[in-house]
Amino acid sequence: MSIDLNDTATLSQGIADLTGDYQIDPAHTRLGFVARHAMVTKVRGTFREVEGTIHLDAQDPTRSSAQVRVNVASLTTEQDQRDGHLRGPDFFDVEQFPEITFTSTSAEVVDEDTYRLTGDLTVKGVTKPVTLDIAYGGSAKDPFGNLRAGFEAEATVNRKDWGLTWNAALETGGFLVSDKVKLELDVSAIKLMPIA
């Protein structure tokens, strides 16, 4: 969504109305990841259960923030054996570490529709900083009268930073699973109405 900063009506509708607190809508949000497999293909996965809150400050976007919780057991790559391995001790160890969390620590404006959100990502009890590149996708009233805002975000991380170190060597050289993993988020968030 592109906003004409000279059009005060659009500015009021498009940006000023966005300030407030939002609940992430898990039914319309996707938190995914992409890793290379055997150095020749990509495996895509999704966490189906995600929840969280976002605070948007339209006047000063650097004061915006987000907190997200992910149920690791909801992970799926659409292949049961691989999913079981990922949930097990070699990777996420769901029984000991059932949640992944992200808590933002700073926000930065890149341009009119692009932002960076840095925060603490905790996986398997290890917390490391991650910076998400975020694109604002627009806002709209849904049929139920809710104001929704949409965002796309991505980051590339090294899984070993969080203790996800399992791998297997290939006969042709290299390893079965790439160290670098791309995180991909498509977020729909519903503005919370103040309690009267």
N, C-alpha and C positions, 0 to 999 in steps of 0.2 A: 504494500500500500504506500503510495507516494502522497505526501501532504504538501500542499502549496502554503508556504509560511506567510504569504501575503494575503491569503484568504482567511479572514478571521473567523468566519462561520465554520469553515472546514477545520481550522485549528481548534476551535472550541469543541466541535463534535469529535474530531479525530484524536486529539491529544489530551486536552484538559480533562475530559470525561474519564480518561483512563486511570487517573490517580486513585489509588485505593488498594485494598487487599483482595486477593484472589485465591480461590481454591482450584487446584489442578483437577481437571475432569479426567479420571482414569479411563473412562470409556472412549474418549476421543484423544488420548495421549499415547504416544509410542516412545518408549525408551529402548533403543536398539544398540547393537554393537556389530562390528565387522572385523574379522580376523582372517588372515591368509592361512590356507590349509595346504600342506605338502608343497608350498611355494608356487602352486599353479592355479589355485582357485580361491574363492572367498566364501567363508561361512558367515551367515548372518543370523543373529539371535535377537530375541526380544524378551524383556521383562514385562509380563502381562499385568502385574500388580504394582502400581506406583501411586503414591499420594504425596501431597505437599502443598505449600502455600507460597505465594508470590506477593511482594509489595512493590507496586509501581508508583514512582514519583515522576509525573510528567514534567513538572517545572525544573526538577533537578534529578535527571535519571541516574546520577552517580549515587543517589540515596536509595535506589531500588535494591531489592534483596530477594532471596529465594531459599527455601528449605525443602528438601525432597527426601522421601524414604522409599526404598524399594524392597519388596519381598523377593529374596534371591531364589526361593523355591519356585517362583512363578516363571523362571527362565525357560525359554523354549527355542530350539533351533529346528524344530519340526522333525527331529530324529531322536527317538527314545533312548537308544544306547548312548549316544553322544551327550544328551541332556543329563542322563544319570551320572556320567563321568564328570561333567562340568559341575554338577551339584555336590559331588563327593569330595573327599579329602584332598585329592590331587589338585583341585581348583578352588571352588568357592567354599567348600566345607560348610554346607548349609546348616547342619545340625549345631555346629558351634557358633556360626556367624550368620544368623538368619536374615540380617538386614544390611543393605548398603545405604549410606546416607551422604547427602551433600548439603553443606551449609555455606552460603555465600559470605565472602569477606569484603569484597569491593566490586564496584561496577564502573564501567568506562564507556563513554560515547565515542563511537568510531565515526559515524556519519548519521544522516537523518533517520535511517531505518536499521542501522547496524550497531551492535553493542558488544562489549566483552564483559563477562561475569566471571570473576575469580572466586574460588571457594575451596573449602576443605572436603575432599572426597575420602570417605572411610570405607574400606573394603577389607574383610578378614581382620578387623581390629587395627589396621594400619591406616593412618591419616596422612594424606599428601595433598598439596595444592594442585588444582586443575583450573585452567582458563578455558571457558566456553566462548566460542564465537557465535553470537546470537543475531538472527535476522527477525525483525518484527514483521509478522505476516498480515496484520490488520486486526480490526475489531468489528463486531456486529452484534445486533440484538437478535437472539434466537427466538423461535416461536413462543417460548415460555416467558419472554420478557427479560431474560438474563443478558447482561452485557458480557460478551466473550472476547477474549484477546488471544491471538495465536502467535506462536513463536517457533522458529526452527533453530536448533543449536547443534554444534558439533565440536569435537576435540579429539586429538590423537594422543594416546597415552601409552606408556610402556607397562604392560601388565606385571612385570617382575617387580616394579616399585611397590606393589601391594602384596608381594609374596605369592603371586600366581606363577610359579616357576616351572611347573611340570612341562616336559617336552620329550620328544623322541627323535633321535637322529635318523636321517634318511640315507639309504645306501648310495644315492647319487650326490650326497652332500647337502648341507643345510638341515633344517629341522621341520618337524611335522606342523607345528603351530607357530605363527609369527609372534614376536615379542610385542610389536606395535599393534594396538587395537584402536579402531576408530569408533568413537561414541557418536550416536545420532539420536537427536531428540526432536519430536514433533509434539508440541504442547498446546493444548487448548485449556484455557483457564477462565473460570466464571467469577465475575466480580461479586464480592460479598456485600450485601446491603447493610448499612449501619442499623443496629437494633434501636428501635424508637424508645 
